[in-house]
Each structure stands twice: as C-alpha cells, then as structure tokens.
Amino acid sequence: ASVLETILSGTGMDDYVKAAFPKKDGTSSDVVASKIISAVVRVVINIFFIVSALSLLKIDVLTDIGSAVIGYMPQILAAALVLIAAWLLATWAEKGILKIAPKAAGFARSVNIAIIVIAAFMILSQLGIAPKIVNTLFTILAIGFAAAMAIAFGIGGKDWAKKTLEDFS
C-alpha cells in the first residue's frame, strides 16, 4: 500500500484530483487521492489476511463471513467506480453548462443533481439493495420528470407554439 501511494503520488494524480475538484471558494481541494486509494488497498489486504488466518484456525463461521465479504468486494468496487465516474461527469457537465451559459446556474446544478441521482440508482442496483424497489422508484421518478417537463412545456410554450404555427400559415 505504501509503494502504491508513492507511485500514485509520483504520477501527479493528486494534483489532477485537487484541480478537478476545487473548493467552493476556488482554492484547491484537500483531497489526497493517493492516500485514500492506499488506505483502501491496505484494508483489502488486511481482510484477505484475516480471512486466511481464520481459515487456518478452522473457525468456520467467521471464515464464511469473511469469504462472503471478499465475494462482495467486486460489487463494492464497481459501485465505487460508478460513483467516481458520476461525480466526475456531474462536475464536468455543471462546469460546461456554466461556461456556455453563466446565467444558467440553476439548470447546471439540476443537471449535476440528476446525474448523481441516476448514479445512486445504478449503485443501489449494482449492490443488489432492494432491486425491485429501486427499479420501481426510478421508473416513477422518470415518469414524473417526463410529465413535469410536458406540463411545463405545454403551459410555458403555449405562446411560442401559437406564434410558430401562425408563422407557418
């Protein structure tokens, strides 16, 4: 884990992460990605050694629990990668929208939140946490959003639609 931390910090990843996620006041972030990743690797290595030790001591109940934890780790890793990717995408999208339209701060924040919410549903689904409830809730939210957009366009776009139809005739 220490070697990995040294290698990751040597690649400049910490500087990239600090630049990618600045604080609200514009200063660089305090996040040190190499330390976080090395701590996670250290915990995973400890879990493997603890499960191996429990297996050698023939404590079957704890060995089974440890094996289940190890078996669940790929799903946790996939969920963490989805979360990181969604966070990066949401931040990139919000900054991009604000760069193109500085007055669209509310819309940019809404896009950011929408990306994070979709990622949260993906993570819950990946982890197998109440999949039927998660899928049903996502469907309800998607339909509700579509209905809200249709109503908003129908009410707000009435004059625009009328003018456009008059221009065609």
SEDREN-784112 format. One record per residue: residue number from 1; x, y, z of N, C-alpha, C in turn. Coordinates in Angstrom, 3 decimals, decimal comma. Layout:
i_n_u_n_v_n_w_ca_u_ca_v_ca_w_c_u_c_v_c_w
NUM_X_Y_Z_X_Y_Z_X_Y_Z
...
END
This chain:
i_n_u_n_v_n_w_ca_u_ca_v_ca_w_c_u_c_v_c_w
1_0,829_-1,191_0,000_0,000_0,000_0,000_0,875_1,256_0,000
2_1,977_1,218_0,731_2,876_2,383_0,752_3,538_2,591_-0,598
3_3,927_1,490_-1,245_4,523_1,586_-2,579_3,501_2,148_-3,563
4_2,277_1,666_-3,481_1,216_2,164_-4,358_0,985_3,660_-4,138
5_0,989_4,099_-2,875_0,802_5,521_-2,576_1,922_6,354_-3,198
6_3,152_5,863_-3,102_4,291_6,582_-3,679_4,177_6,659_-5,194
7_3,800_5,541_-5,814_3,671_5,513_-7,277_2,554_6,460_-7,733
8_1,404_6,398_-7,066_0,274_7,238_-7,462_0,573_8,721_-7,264
9_1,226_9,072_-6,177_1,548_10,484_-5,968_2,614_10,945_-6,955
10_3,490_10,041_-7,388_4,518_10,372_-8,373_3,960_10,604_-9,766
11_2,791_10,042_-10,050_2,190_10,225_-11,372_1,488_11,570_-11,516
12_1,335_12,283_-10,419_0,654_13,571_-10,471_-0,843_13,471_-10,310
13_-1,327_12,297_-9,912_-2,756_12,086_-9,764_-3,340_12,987_-8,676
14_-2,596_13,197_-7,592_-3,095_14,052_-6,507_-3,351_15,473_-6,997
15_-2,420_15,989_-7,806_-2,588_17,344_-8,340_-3,786_17,423_-9,272
16_-3,987_16,377_-10,081_-5,124_16,343_-11,001_-6,440_16,345_-10,224
17_-6,514_15,521_-9,176_-7,746_15,441_-8,377_-7,998_16,763_-7,669
18_-6,945_17,384_-7,150_-7,113_18,680_-6,475_-7,612_19,743_-7,452
19_-7,119_19,698_-8,685_-7,555_20,673_-9,687_-8,963_20,372_-10,184
20_-9,309_19,078_-10,265_-10,627_18,696_-10,781_-11,744_19,013_-9,800
21_-11,442_19,016_-8,518_-12,470_19,243_-7,502_-12,054_20,363_-6,555
22_-12,095_21,599_-7,045_-11,731_22,718_-6,168_-12,821_22,970_-5,131
23_-12,440_23,666_-4,078_-13,408_24,066_-3,058_-14,317_25,130_-3,642
24_-15,391_25,434_-2,941_-16,357_26,429_-3,416_-15,728_27,814_-3,574
25_-14,707_28,108_-2,768_-14,072_29,427_-2,859_-13,008_29,499_-3,951
26_-12,807_28,396_-4,683_-11,881_28,399_-5,808_-10,496_27,871_-5,486
27_-10,174_27,687_-4,208_-8,857_27,151_-3,850_-8,831_25,653_-4,111
28_-7,625_25,090_-4,130_-7,502_23,666_-4,434_-8,018_22,823_-3,270
29_-8,480_21,648_-3,611_-9,084_20,741_-2,652_-8,022_20,132_-1,731
30_-8,468_19,651_-0,573_-7,569_18,986_0,364_-7,518_17,480_0,130
31_-8,230_16,987_-0,879_-8,311_15,556_-1,148_-6,958_15,057_-1,658
32_-6,454_14,011_-1,016_-5,218_13,388_-1,461_-5,592_11,974_-1,902
33_-5,794_11,811_-3,203_-6,312_10,562_-3,757_-5,379_9,386_-3,492
34_-4,079_9,611_-3,557_-3,138_8,503_-3,352_-3,249_7,948_-1,939
35_-3,484_8,799_-0,947_-3,648_8,325_0,431_-4,951_7,542_0,594
36_-6,014_8,007_-0,055_-7,305_7,315_0,036_-7,203_5,939_-0,603
37_-6,627_5,876_-1,806_-6,507_4,593_-2,510_-5,606_3,638_-1,747
38_-4,504_4,128_-1,212_-3,604_3,246_-0,461_-4,268_2,751_0,824
39_-5,088_3,570_1,464_-5,802_3,126_2,663_-6,805_2,026_2,319
40_-7,499_2,178_1,192_-8,449_1,147_0,764_-7,715_-0,158_0,455
41_-6,589_-0,053_-0,245_-5,805_-1,251_-0,565_-5,305_-1,915_0,718
42_-4,891_-1,114_1,682_-4,414_-1,651_2,961_-5,530_-2,415_3,676
43_-6,754_-1,878_3,662_-7,887_-2,551_4,303_-8,205_-3,869_3,592
44_-8,193_-3,857_2,263_-8,479_-5,082_1,499_-7,433_-6,150_1,787
45_-6,171_-5,760_1,824_-5,106_-6,732_2,127_-5,295_-7,294_3,528
46_-5,651_-6,442_4,483_-5,896_-6,924_5,852_-7,053_-7,904_5,897
47_-8,109_-7,646_5,141_-9,253_-8,567_5,118_-8,832_-9,927_4,586
48_-8,049_-9,936_3,512_-7,579_-11,209_2,967_-6,749_-11,980_3,993
49_-5,850_-11,296_4,688_-5,019_-11,966_5,685_-5,836_-12,441_6,880
50_-6,814_-11,660_7,311_-7,659_-12,062_8,436_-8,471_-13,302_8,074
51_-9,035_-13,331_6,870_-9,816_-14,499_6,444_-8,914_-15,730_6,328
52_-7,711_-15,540_5,824_-6,769_-16,668_5,744_-6,401_-17,176_7,137
53_-6,195_-16,271_8,077_-5,869_-16,678_9,448_-7,040_-17,413_10,092
54_-8,257_-16,918_9,867_-9,435_-17,595_10,410_-9,605_-18,973_9,804
55_-9,262_-19,119_8,541_-9,341_-20,423_7,883_-8,331_-21,399_8,487
56_-7,121_-20,903_8,747_-6,101_-21,752_9,371_-6,489_-22,160_10,787
57_-7,168_-21,269_11,496_-7,608_-21,583_12,861_-8,875_-22,441_12,865
58_-9,422_-22,693_11,674_-10,619_-23,524_11,494_-11,835_-22,961_12,259
59_-11,984_-21,654_12,177_-13,173_-21,008_12,727_-14,110_-20,793_11,539
60_-14,918_-21,812_11,280_-15,706_-21,869_10,058_-16,719_-20,725_9,917
61_-17,382_-20,364_10,997_-18,404_-19,324_10,914_-17,775_-18,004_10,477
62_-16,684_-17,607_11,116_-16,033_-16,350_10,759_-15,365_-16,428_9,390
63_-14,876_-17,612_9,028_-14,295_-17,797_7,693_-15,365_-17,616_6,620
64_-16,569_-18,148_6,858_-17,661_-17,988_5,899_-18,073_-16,526_5,767
65_-18,122_-15,818_6,885_-18,467_-14,391_6,843_-17,397_-13,624_6,067
66_-16,144_-13,916_6,358_-15,046_-13,250_5,648_-15,057_-13,563_4,164
67_-15,369_-14,809_3,821_-15,448_-15,182_2,405_-16,590_-14,458_1,704
68_-17,689_-14,278_2,416_-18,826_-13,534_1,841_-18,435_-12,073_1,608
69_-17,692_-11,498_2,545_-17,229_-10,114_2,388_-16,304_-10,011_1,176
70_-15,391_-10,967_1,042_-14,472_-10,962_-0,100_-15,243_-11,154_-1,405
71_-16,270_-11,996_-1,394_-17,077_-12,209_-2,581_-17,888_-10,987_-2,980
72_-18,202_-10,120_-2,020_-18,992_-8,909_-2,279_-18,118_-7,734_-2,731
73_-16,795_-7,859_-2,541_-15,881_-6,759_-2,863_-15,929_-6,302_-4,324
74_-16,040_-7,186_-5,318_-16,127_-6,690_-6,695_-17,340_-5,789_-6,937
75_-18,467_-6,105_-6,282_-19,645_-5,257_-6,436_-19,415_-3,894_-5,786
76_-18,738_-3,881_-4,660_-18,420_-2,616_-3,997_-17,461_-1,807_-4,858
77_-16,477_-2,472_-5,456_-15,531_-1,782_-6,335_-16,247_-1,190_-7,547
78_-17,145_-1,960_-8,152_-17,904_-1,450_-9,299_-18,770_-0,260_-8,885
79_-19,390_-0,346_-7,719_-20,214_0,766_-7,236_-19,354_2,005_-6,988
80_-18,167_1,821_-6,430_-17,278_2,959_-6,185_-16,835_3,591_-7,503
81_-16,548_2,764_-8,499_-16,150_3,300_-9,805_-17,293_4,072_-10,467
82_-18,512_3,569_-10,336_-19,675_4,276_-10,880_-19,842_5,612_-10,167
83_-19,665_5,621_-8,844_-19,788_6,863_-8,081_-18,736_7,882_-8,509
84_-17,503_7,447_-8,656_-16,424_8,351_-9,067_-16,686_8,880_-10,476
85_-17,079_7,985_-11,392_-17,353_8,410_-12,761_-18,530_9,393_-12,804
86_-19,564_9,131_-12,024_-20,717_10,032_-11,994_-20,337_11,386_-11,408
87_-19,522_11,374_-10,385_-19,085_12,623_-9,761_-18,277_13,450_-10,761
88_-17,366_12,780_-11,471_-16,575_13,483_-12,481_-17,474_14,027_-13,597
89_-18,386_13,195_-14,091_-19,289_13,616_-15,162_-20,193_14,761_-14,710
90_-20,723_14,670_-13,501_-21,609_15,717_-12,994_-20,860_17,042_-12,846
91_-19,650_16,973_-12,326_-18,848_18,192_-12,175_-18,501_18,776_-13,536
92_-18,105_17,921_-14,473_-17,750_18,361_-15,821_-18,959_18,987_-16,512
93_-20,118_18,352_-16,393_-21,333_18,872_-17,039_-21,730_20,220_-16,447
94_-21,672_20,335_-15,126_-22,049_21,602_-14,490_-21,104_22,725_-14,916
95_-19,813_22,451_-14,915_-18,851_23,480_-15,336_-19,036_23,837_-16,808
96_-19,313_22,835_-17,642_-19,522_23,078_-19,067_-20,742_23,947_-19,324
97_-21,824_23,657_-18,626_-23,043_24,453_-18,794_-22,803_25,878_-18,322
98_-22,135_26,028_-17,185_-21,870_27,376_-16,667_-20,913_28,155_-17,575
99_-20,020_27,442_-18,258_-19,091_28,103_-19,178_-19,843_28,623_-20,405
100_-20,788_27,818_-20,895_-21,564_28,203_-22,075_-22,616_29,251_-21,717
101_-23,313_29,043_-20,611_-24,395_29,948_-20,200_-24,226_30,284_-18,713
102_-23,473_31,326_-18,393_-23,212_31,662_-16,988_-24,465_31,952_-16,160
103_-25,549_32,354_-16,799_-26,776_32,668_-16,067_-27,616_31,426_-15,779
104_-27,190_30,269_-16,268_-27,964_29,041_-16,100_-27,473_28,225_-14,915
105_-27,186_28,890_-13,811_-26,655_28,198_-12,635_-27,647_27,173_-12,082
106_-28,915_27,526_-12,064_-29,925_26,591_-11,565_-30,027_25,347_-12,424
107_-30,023_25,539_-13,741_-30,078_24,397_-14,647_-28,825_23,539_-14,510
108_-27,655_24,181_-14,400_-26,400_23,445_-14,260_-26,409_22,610_-12,990
109_-26,910_23,174_-11,911_-26,987_22,435_-10,648_-27,990_21,293_-10,767
110_-29,082_21,513_-11,473_-30,086_20,462_-11,672_-29,498_19,288_-12,460
111_-28,706_19,594_-13,482_-28,060_18,536_-14,261_-27,098_17,762_-13,366
112_-26,338_18,474_-12,556_-25,404_17,833_-11,627_-26,154_16,874_-10,709
113_-27,231_17,346_-10,116_-28,007_16,520_-9,187_-28,639_15,340_-9,921
114_-29,136_15,548_-11,138_-29,755_14,461_-11,900_-28,749_13,356_-12,182
115_-27,534_13,726_-12,538_-26,503_12,715_-12,809_-26,179_11,933_-11,546
116_-26,070_12,614_-10,421_-25,770_11,936_-9,157_-26,928_11,018_-8,742
117_-28,172_11,449_-8,946_-29,327_10,615_-8,592_-29,365_9,362_-9,458
118_-29,133_9,513_-10,752_-29,102_8,337_-11,634_-27,987_7,391_-11,206
119_-26,831_7,945_-10,860_-25,713_7,115_-10,386_-26,073_6,400_-9,092
120_-26,806_7,085_-8,201_-27,210_6,450_-6,941_-28,107_5,245_-7,210
121_-29,030_5,386_-8,168_-29,872_4,241_-8,522_-29,032_3,112_-9,127
122_-28,057_3,467_-9,954_-27,185_2,449_-10,544_-26,381_1,733_-9,456
123_-25,905_2,491_-8,480_-25,112_1,898_-7,395_-25,964_0,971_-6,548
124_-27,159_1,410_-6,190_-28,041_0,547_-5,407_-28,377_-0,735_-6,167
125_-28,586_-0,606_-7,458_-28,869_-1,777_-8,279_-27,646_-2,697_-8,336
126_-26,453_-2,116_-8,497_-25,215_-2,899_-8,556_-24,978_-3,663_-7,252
127_-25,286_-3,021_-6,131_-25,069_-3,657_-4,836_-26,174_-4,650_-4,479
128_-27,248_-4,678_-5,280_-28,328_-5,630_-5,046_-29,206_-5,253_-3,863
129_-29,264_-3,957_-3,556_-30,064_-3,490_-2,427_-31,482_-3,217_-2,924
130_-32,415_-4,030_-2,502_-33,840_-3,901_-2,846_-34,028_-3,566_-4,326
131_-33,620_-4,453_-5,233_-33,650_-4,112_-6,658_-35,041_-3,777_-7,195
132_-36,077_-4,454_-6,717_-37,424_-4,154_-7,224_-37,863_-2,760_-6,794
133_-37,580_-2,413_-5,548_-37,956_-1,080_-5,053_-37,171_-0,010_-5,798
134_-35,883_-0,237_-5,995_-35,030_0,738_-6,687_-35,509_0,933_-8,119
135_-35,782_-0,157_-8,826_-36,253_-0,048_-10,212_-37,614_0,639_-10,290
136_-38,512_0,302_-9,383_-39,835_0,925_-9,371_-39,718_2,415_-9,063
137_-38,918_2,764_-8,084_-38,746_4,176_-7,721_-38,117_4,965_-8,866
138_-37,125_4,375_-9,538_-36,509_5,056_-10,675_-37,522_5,270_-11,790
139_-38,337_4,267_-12,062_-39,370_4,397_-13,100_-40,366_5,492_-12,742
140_-40,792_5,524_-11,482_-41,741_6,557_-11,046_-41,119_7,943_-11,195
141_-39,865_8,100_-10,789_-39,204_9,401_-10,916_-39,034_9,812_-12,375
142_-38,684_8,862_-13,241_-38,513_9,181_-14,658_-39,836_9,604_-15,286
143_-40,902_8,890_-14,963_-42,224_9,251_-15,497_-42,670_10,596_-14,938
144_-42,432_10,823_-13,654_-42,790_12,105_-13,043_-42,027_13,257_-13,674
145_-40,753_13,059_-13,953_-39,954_14,103_-14,591_-40,469_14,377_-16,006
146_-40,772_13,314_-16,749_-41,288_13,490_-18,113_-42,633_14,225_-18,093
147_-43,492_13,877_-17,149_-44,789_14,552_-17,047_-44,601_16,022_-16,672
148_-43,685_16,308_-15,746_-43,425_17,694_-15,348_-42,898_18,508_-16,524
149_-42,011_17,912_-17,314_-41,482_18,614_-18,489_-42,581_18,854_-19,515
150_-43,467_17,873_-19,710_-44,565_18,026_-20,671_-45,523_19,128_-20,225
151_-45,845_19,150_-18,952_-46,734_20,189_-18,438_-46,073_21,559_-18,543
152_-44,790_21,626_-18,169_-44,076_22,907_-18,235_-43,997_23,415_-19,669
153_-43,734_22,535_-20,602_-43,675_22,948_-21,999_-45,054_23,329_-22,506
154_-46,042_22,552_-22,091_-47,407_22,832_-22,534_-47,904_24,175_-22,050
155_-47,615_24,505_-20,808_-48,071_25,781_-20,264_-47,138_26,911_-20,694
156_-45,855_26,703_-20,555_-44,900_27,763_-20,869_-44,680_27,975_-22,352
157_-44,858_26,952_-23,155_-44,593_27,066_-24,582_-45,820_27,340_-25,419
158_-46,922_27,626_-24,773_-48,176_27,845_-25,498_-48,055_29,028_-26,461
159_-47,526_30,133_-25,983_-47,402_31,322_-26,838_-46,394_31,081_-27,959
160_-45,319_30,409_-27,648_-44,305_30,112_-28,674_-44,886_29,217_-29,759
161_-45,634_28,185_-29,342_-46,249_27,282_-30,309_-47,267_28,019_-31,176
162_-48,034_28,914_-30,565_-49,029_29,684_-31,319_-48,342_30,561_-32,355
163_-47,275_31,242_-31,951_-46,552_32,111_-32,863_-45,907_31,320_-33,989
164_-45,355_30,161_-33,651_-44,721_29,321_-34,678_-45,740_28,821_-35,676
165_-46,916_28,399_-35,203_-47,963_27,947_-36,113_-48,486_29,080_-36,985
166_-48,577_30,285_-36,436_-49,003_31,446_-37,247_-47,988_31,786_-38,323
167_-46,709_31,624_-38,006_-45,658_31,885_-38,998_-45,722_30,893_-40,151
168_-46,146_29,656_-39,910_-46,236_28,657_-40,957_-47,417_28,921_-41,888
169_-48,477_29,577_-41,387_-49,653_29,787_-42,232_-49,636_31,073_-42,986
END
